[in-house]
Structure formats: C-alpha cells, structure tokens
C-alpha cells in the first residue's frame, strides 16, 4: 500500500487508511504500508521486493497506490515522495515499465492479483487537490520538470521488444490514460480523500458477503462519481468479472449500459451488442442502497429506432407499481441503472438431439434465453446438442465437436445453455461488419492487423519476435497456428481523438476483449498511431485438436468516444448455474452502470470495424514440426 502525498495533495494518507480498513475486513493480514519517506522510489522498490519474496502459490495479492501520476512525453510513471530529487543520472519516478515487471513477477507466483491505482495518467492534468468543502476545484498543479534521460534508459532496459501483456491482473484505475483523478472533501470537516478510493471502499464494504464482481463495483463507482458532477471515469481492466480478491467469477446475465437524453432512454453502442428494432429489453433501476438486496424497479422497453450506433428505446409497460414510466423518464437515474436483453431479433437456432429429461431441461433454458431458440432441422442450426455415452456433446457447423467430453461447460443443461450463449455471441461478432448510415465513423483512420514475417532459412522461429519485421494479415484466407502472435496498429489521421478496441473470437468460440487493460477504449490522438503489444493465439485444453482447422477471428472496432465494451466478451470461468428464476431474482445480482448521465444532441456513437477471419490449427500441424504436414505454408 503506497501513499505518496506530494505536490499539494492532502488526502492520500486518508486513502491508505480507508483501504487498510477494507482489506483487513476482507481477511488480509500482511499489510505493508508505505507513506511519507517510505513512499520514496527506493521504498517502493523495497516494498515490491518484500511482497514478491513473501508471496506463495494461492495467495491473494493487492497493490494499492494513491498519489500523483505522470505522463511526460512518452513516459508514464507514479510519483514517489522523492521525485523532486531526480537528477540527470537518477530519475526518481516509478515507471509503468517497472510496475509491469513487478506484476509479471508476482503473476508467476499467484494468479490472484489486484492492482488499484488512484492517480492521474495524463501529462499536465495530474491528480488535483480540491480545497473547498463539498466542491471540486481544478488547481492546475503541475509536476516539476525533471531530467528524463535516465528514465528513458531505465525504461528501455525493462522493455523487451514485443513483450505480451501481463495476464491475471485485475487493474482498477481511477481514470483513463489521458484523464484526471481528484480528491475532495465530501462535507466540511471530513478531510480530503481520493474520490475513487472513497467510492470503491464504500462499495466494497456495502457489498461484503455478496457475489458482486469488480466490473460491477467499478461501474457503480463510476455512476456515483458522475452524479457528483466529477469529470472522472474509473475503469476496470483485466479479468474484472472476478469476485473481489478472488479467482472466482459470478454467473450473471449480460448487462447493457443505459442512459437518457431528451427524456428518452437509450443503450449507447446498442448496435455492437446486437440490438435492432423491435428487440425487447428490461430497464433496471436499483432503488435501495448497495447493501440492500431486492427492491429494484424493472420496466419493459422495446428498441424503437437506431440513431447512429445507439439503440433508442420506447417504454412499453412497468414491471411493478413502485414508479410510473413518466417518473422514471424524468427523475435522476440511480447509480447501477442498466438494461438486460429479453428477446433479440438475431437469435441462433439450436437442434436438440438428446433424450428426456435432459432435452426438456435444455428446452427450458432456451426459452429463457434472449439469443437462442430451438429448431427441428439441422440445415438452419448453428449448433447441435446430442448425448454420447450418457454425456452431452455440442457440435458446431460441419459437425465439429466444440468441447472435449467431460469439460465443465457440459455439466448439466444450464451449463450447456451458457456455452451455447457464449458461442452465439462469438458467432454474431464474427459476422459484424461496418455499419451503414449515421452509425458509420467517417474519420480518417487506418488499421493494420499484423503478424511477424517468417524467419529466414536456418533461423529459429519465434512466434512473437524476429527482428521487428511484420506483415499485414489479409481479411480472409490466412492460416495461423497455436502460439502464433499478432498485433494491431491504428493510425489516426483525423483532427479528433478516436478510441479502439481489439476483440478476439477464438477457435473455442469464446470472445476476449484483448485490450482489456482499457475496456472503455484505447485513445489515439490526432496524427498519432498506437501499436498494441503482441497477442498470442491459444488452443484451450477443453477444445479437441482433432477435426481440422477452426475459425479464429480478430475484430478491431474504432469509435468516436469511450465506451465500456467488456460486455461483449466471455467469462473464463463461471460458478455452477442453477435453474434460473424470474427476472427479478436475476436483477438482485446485477449492479452495472449508467455511463454518462447527459448526452447532447448528435452525440450518438459512431464506429467502424476491421476484421480478419483466419484458420487456426494446432501447433503440431505447423510445417516443419515432426509429424506435421511439411507442404503447408503460413497464409496458404
């Protein structure tokens, strides 16, 4: 726990104490608190070394930082207590590369890592100190100019070319990379504290003992901060579907963002979530405190029209008498308001070739699914479910078995239905292309999806690095192997900032937000480009390697404003799902968010999509491998 109270900040120590209380209540016993001079550059390094040495397999690890953050030229860093003592040969900022290296070392010991950063990540807009009780005032606090030569040398030494992102780290950030974080005094005499730490700590306390994942907690914190009229947008990256400080993920329905403008509800980016008239959704408005279960108000609504990439809704009826539709159209939206898909036009057909009672149980699950329906003919089925040796089996197009027998996703009708919904999501995303009309982004943006050039004869093959030579992938017809890597380059020649997301639909049918370190979009400034770290293709152990090649799809979505697209992706693990009850029962488990409460006319989401559809094959079938078909060539 690092609290660097520097350059005008006054609430850092309160942040550390508040989070200490939360972690102690959650069972953490070995807390290393570094404030004052102990939050120096060397103090931070010593703290990480101690944490690394004491961490063993199975431990839950938390790194919490409160203080300033800097983004000077091309260097991103935390601001230790002694930054001002930097010299040309000794830069005292704690670089993002150093934090990444420490998290990577911790990830080798345990996958249960949570990193909470309550700081700013922009150049001149550091975390600001607001000194007026109950108000938030930008004070234009600028970090001192310090020599950066030593910092660049250190960063280059730590950065290995084309190093993949660190896995397994839940990353909770107070703001976007180019945003600002604030501290405030909620009421006179209460003392200053970090806006994000305060909101997150309150929600962690309020939901203790309940199965509320990180993504939902941060969404509620985002809503709370927005209602305080703060220009700060927290985000949750990495495996944010996990329950706090755990590897377990919560089974829950897909949540859709909800906002209101000019008295109309809308789902921003609804086109990306597969919505279209006359799909139906439920609008959910939590009316109690976060610790109170139940009491949500639900309202039925239909997609009436698409405006840009947004879905505009028409309220059809109220789910209960607690509030009228008119009241909900005019009253402030409570934190945690969201939408749930009830029935969509783009449904996938499932053929059930299994005996009773399993078939009846699965049919019941399909009836409750907004995106699945049963068919009686194989010709229009996107998946077939049958029984083999007394166990369920799911087949995709062409009769490929999609999961190995005995895989956890086949344990009962409810789990099979979850697998089918996951596959349906992936199938829909594979078919997504550029929008037409007002939803299309017309900014001058170029996107390349690239793979390393093959090595010269006699040179060793490295799937991610071979001297920096890369080639663009064709939209169709490429052949990739388990372990191959690709990267994405986005060039923005427009006059305004754009945002991009990389979504992978893997050979298993699972969807992954590859850029999950910035789920609301990676910003690209005008006349700049952004190149991602390499992404490795992976053949999951629950997917059979027999049966030929499988589809691997990479999508790059470029939009004109930030939006949390983590809802497009699959959950890696799910808790066993029992029979699903009424909608109200599900609503009690869901707390997700209104994004921005206000929208101006003409602010609809606009986007474009770039896609590569490739064949994926096991590593054993790579040309040149023993037993592999030597006549095959990459890209053939």
Secondary structure as UniProt FT lines:
FT   STRAND          2..4
FT   TURN            7..8
FT   HELIX           12..25
FT   TURN            26..27
FT   STRAND          34..35
FT   HELIX           36..39
FT   HELIX           41..54
FT   TURN            57..58
FT   STRAND          61..67
FT   STRAND          69..72
FT   TURN            73..74
FT   STRAND          75..78
FT   TURN            81..82
FT   HELIX           83..85
FT   TURN            88..89
FT   STRAND          94..95
FT   HELIX           96..107
FT   TURN            108..109
FT   STRAND          113..118
FT   STRAND          128..129
FT   TURN            133..134
FT   HELIX           149..158
FT   TURN            161..162
FT   STRAND          169..173
FT   TURN            177..178
FT   STRAND          182..184
FT   TURN            188..189
FT   STRAND          193..194
FT   HELIX           195..206
FT   TURN            207..209
FT   HELIX           214..227
FT   TURN            228..229
FT   STRAND          235..237
FT   TURN            240..241
FT   STRAND          242..243
FT   TURN            244..245
FT   STRAND          259..261
FT   TURN            262..263
FT   STRAND          264..267
FT   TURN            268..274
FT   TURN            277..278
FT   STRAND          280..285
FT   TURN            290..291
FT   STRAND          297..307
FT   TURN            308..309
FT   STRAND          310..318
FT   HELIX           325..330
FT   TURN            335..336
FT   STRAND          338..343
FT   STRAND          348..353
FT   TURN            356..357
FT   HELIX           358..368
FT   STRAND          372..375
FT   TURN            379..380
FT   STRAND          383..388
FT   TURN            389..390
FT   STRAND          391..395
FT   HELIX           397..399
FT   TURN            405..406
FT   HELIX           408..410
FT   HELIX           413..430
FT   HELIX           437..439
FT   STRAND          445..452
FT   TURN            457..458
FT   TURN            467..468
FT   STRAND          470..472
FT   STRAND          476..481
FT   TURN            482..483
FT   STRAND          485..492
FT   STRAND          498..505
FT   TURN            507..508
FT   STRAND          511..513
FT   TURN            514..515
FT   HELIX           516..518
FT   TURN            519..520
FT   STRAND          522..524
FT   TURN            526..527
FT   STRAND          528..531
FT   STRAND          535..536
FT   TURN            541..542
FT   STRAND          550..559
FT   HELIX           566..568
FT   HELIX           583..587
FT   TURN            588..589
FT   TURN            601..602
FT   STRAND          607..617
FT   HELIX           619..621
FT   TURN            623..624
FT   TURN            626..627
FT   TURN            630..631
FT   TURN            634..635
//
